[in-house]
Amino acid sequence: MNSPLNTLSLTAVKPGVSTGSDAMRLGFWAAVLTVIGTAAFAVAGVTTPPRSGPFCVSECVPYPYVDVARFIPGDYLWLVPGILLVPVFVVLMACIHAYASEPRKIFSRIALSFGLVYAVVILTDYYVQFAVVVPSLQAGETDGLSLFTQYNPHGLFIALESLGYFAMSAALLFAAPVFAGGRVERVVRGLFVLSFVLAVAAFSWLGILGHDLVAFEVIVLTINWSVLIASSVLLSVLFRRRASVEAAAYAGRQELTP
């Protein structure tokens, strides 16, 4: 007579039941989309000229940074790939959690938590630009808008963006211990750690020198863009390898099932 444990083990391998390879295939496509989305975000960000702050070289907008309606929609298009990257990154973190071995899942769970912090902050920050700032500028309703516009180097937009991408760096840091295997995993781990170390160093050094927060925003974006593109290429390789292993193991269990 079959015990409940035996029945459960046989049920777990019935055809059509989701296996670990599903998560790994999802991780592969999340990594591919991360590369594409990050590259598009980086190109859009770099090609959008700064209109204020220390990096502005032409057509600079003075305080209160609200005489900018003529720059709509061009100066706001760079935010679109940034918004699209948010759900992709969250899925990537979830797939890294699925990839992690059981003893290291505590780190991947923390990484996913920081990824959600990044998602909430950045989505809120960018959504406010499209839903509040742009319509207000177009309608000429500019009273009190200075604090919210992306052109204010001391405004909420820059502050929240810096916080959001610092949270992304923290997510990558805590995801790093998941990858402790072969050479590819060690490179991914090194890139993730490097991202956080450079972000902390940049924030500390720029603070000591008395630079505006916008300088940190530019640097942390550049760091995260570079690390995400390089590491996601490697992650796609790791996810594909694991998917093949999981699929082969599942097929083997199926052959043993009566």
C-alpha positions in Angstrom: 0.0 0.0 0.0 1.3 3.4 -0.9 2.0 5.8 1.9 1.0 9.5 1.7 4.6 10.4 1.1 4.8 8.0 -1.8 1.6 9.4 -3.3 2.9 12.9 -2.9 6.2 12.1 -4.6 4.5 10.5 -7.5 2.1 13.4 -7.9 5.0 15.9 -8.0 6.3 14.4 -11.2 3.1 14.1 -13.2 3.3 15.4 -16.8 2.3 19.0 -17.1 3.4 20.0 -13.6 5.6 23.0 -13.5 9.3 22.3 -12.8 12.3 24.4 -11.9 13.2 24.6 -15.6 10.2 26.9 -16.1 11.7 29.5 -13.7 15.1 29.1 -15.4 13.6 29.7 -18.9 11.8 32.8 -17.5 15.1 33.9 -16.0 16.8 33.5 -19.4 14.3 35.8 -21.1 14.3 38.2 -18.2 18.1 38.5 -18.5 17.9 39.0 -22.3 15.2 41.7 -21.8 17.3 43.3 -19.1 20.2 43.7 -21.5 18.0 45.2 -24.2 16.0 47.4 -21.9 19.1 48.7 -20.1 20.9 49.4 -23.3 17.9 51.3 -24.6 17.6 53.2 -21.3 21.3 54.1 -21.4 21.2 55.4 -25.0 18.1 57.4 -24.3 19.6 58.9 -21.2 22.9 59.8 -22.7 21.4 61.4 -25.8 19.0 63.5 -23.8 20.8 66.8 -23.1 20.9 68.1 -19.5 19.1 71.5 -19.2 20.3 72.4 -15.7 22.9 71.6 -13.1 26.6 71.1 -13.5 26.4 69.1 -16.7 24.4 71.6 -18.7 26.3 73.3 -21.6 23.5 74.9 -23.7 19.9 76.0 -23.5 20.2 75.8 -19.7 17.0 76.4 -17.7 17.3 78.7 -14.7 15.4 78.5 -11.4 12.4 77.8 -10.9 13.0 75.3 -13.8 9.4 75.6 -15.1 10.0 77.4 -18.4 10.5 74.0 -20.1 7.2 73.3 -22.0 9.1 73.6 -25.3 11.2 70.6 -24.4 8.1 68.3 -24.1 8.0 65.4 -25.1 11.6 65.1 -26.2 13.2 65.5 -22.8 10.9 63.0 -21.2 11.1 60.1 -23.6 14.2 58.8 -21.9 12.0 57.9 -18.9 10.0 55.3 -20.9 12.7 52.6 -21.1 13.4 53.3 -17.5 9.8 52.5 -16.6 9.8 49.4 -18.8 13.0 48.1 -17.1 11.4 48.1 -13.7 9.1 45.0 -14.0 11.8 43.2 -15.9 14.3 43.8 -13.1 11.9 42.5 -10.5 11.2 39.4 -12.5 15.0 38.9 -12.9 15.4 39.2 -9.1 12.6 36.6 -8.6 14.3 34.2 -11.0 17.6 34.7 -9.2 15.8 33.7 -6.0 14.6 30.5 -7.8 18.1 29.9 -9.0 19.6 30.1 -5.5 20.4 27.0 -3.5 18.4 26.6 -0.3 21.1 27.9 2.1 21.5 31.1 0.1 17.9 31.9 -0.5 18.0 34.3 2.5 20.3 36.5 0.4 18.2 36.3 -2.7 15.0 37.1 -0.7 16.7 40.2 0.6 17.8 41.1 -2.9 14.3 40.7 -4.2 13.1 43.0 -1.3 15.5 45.7 -2.3 14.5 45.2 -5.9 10.9 45.9 -4.9 12.0 49.1 -3.1 13.7 50.2 -6.3 10.6 49.4 -8.3 8.3 51.4 -6.1 10.5 54.4 -5.8 11.4 54.6 -9.5 7.9 53.9 -10.8 6.5 56.6 -8.5 9.2 59.1 -9.5 8.8 58.6 -13.2 5.0 58.3 -13.2 4.7 61.7 -11.4 6.7 63.3 -14.3 4.2 62.0 -16.9 1.0 62.2 -14.8 1.6 65.5 -12.9 4.6 67.5 -14.1 4.1 67.3 -17.9 0.3 68.1 -17.9 0.9 71.0 -15.4 3.7 72.5 -17.6 1.5 72.2 -20.7 -1.4 73.9 -19.0 0.8 76.7 -17.5 0.1 75.6 -14.0 3.6 76.0 -12.6 3.0 77.3 -9.0 4.8 75.0 -6.7 6.0 72.8 -9.5 9.7 73.6 -9.1 10.3 71.0 -6.4 8.9 68.2 -8.7 10.4 68.9 -12.1 13.3 66.7 -13.3 15.3 69.9 -14.2 15.7 70.9 -10.5 19.1 69.5 -9.4 18.0 69.8 -5.8 14.4 68.6 -6.3 12.5 65.4 -5.5 13.0 63.8 -8.8 16.8 63.7 -8.5 16.5 62.6 -4.8 14.1 59.8 -5.5 16.0 58.6 -8.5 19.2 58.5 -6.6 17.5 56.5 -3.8 15.9 54.1 -6.3 19.1 53.2 -8.1 21.0 53.0 -4.8 18.4 50.4 -3.8 19.1 48.6 -7.1 22.8 48.5 -6.2 21.8 47.0 -2.8 19.7 44.4 -4.5 22.6 43.4 -6.6 24.9 43.2 -3.6 22.6 40.8 -1.7 22.1 38.7 -4.9 25.9 38.3 -5.1 26.2 35.4 -2.6 23.9 33.3 -4.7 26.6 32.9 -7.3 29.5 31.0 -5.7 30.1 28.2 -8.3 32.1 28.2 -11.5 33.9 31.0 -13.3 30.8 32.6 -14.8 29.1 32.7 -11.4 32.2 34.3 -9.8 32.2 37.0 -12.5 28.6 37.8 -11.9 29.2 37.9 -8.1 32.1 40.3 -8.6 30.1 42.6 -10.9 27.2 42.7 -8.4 29.5 43.6 -5.5 31.4 46.1 -7.6 28.2 47.9 -8.4 27.5 48.6 -4.7 31.0 49.4 -3.8 31.3 52.0 -6.6 27.9 53.5 -5.6 28.9 53.9 -2.0 32.3 55.3 -3.0 30.8 57.8 -5.4 28.2 58.9 -2.9 30.8 59.4 -0.1 33.4 61.1 -2.3 30.9 63.5 -3.9 29.5 64.3 -0.5 32.9 65.1 0.8 33.6 67.3 -2.2 30.3 69.1 -1.8 28.9 68.2 -5.2 25.1 68.3 -5.9 23.2 65.1 -5.7 22.7 65.2 -9.4 26.3 64.2 -9.9 25.7 61.0 -7.8 22.5 60.4 -9.8 24.5 60.4 -13.1 27.3 58.2 -11.7 25.0 55.6 -10.1 23.0 55.3 -13.3 26.1 54.8 -15.3 27.4 52.2 -12.9 24.1 50.3 -12.8 23.7 50.4 -16.6 27.2 49.0 -17.2 26.8 46.3 -14.5 23.3 45.2 -15.6 24.3 44.8 -19.2 27.4 42.8 -18.5 26.0 40.7 -15.7 22.7 40.0 -17.5 24.6 38.6 -20.5 26.2 36.1 -18.2 23.0 35.4 -16.3 21.3 34.4 -19.5 24.1 31.8 -19.9 23.6 30.5 -16.4 19.8 30.3 -16.6 20.0 28.5 -19.9 22.5 25.9 -18.4 20.3 25.4 -15.3 17.2 25.1 -17.5 18.8 22.3 -19.4 19.9 20.5 -16.3 16.4 20.9 -14.7 14.7 19.6 -17.9 17.0 16.6 -18.1 16.4 15.8 -14.4 12.6 16.1 -14.9 12.7 13.8 -17.9 14.6 11.3 -15.9 12.1 11.4 -13.1 9.3 10.9 -15.6 10.9 7.7 -16.9 10.9 6.3 -13.4 7.3 7.1 -12.8 4.9 4.1 -13.2 
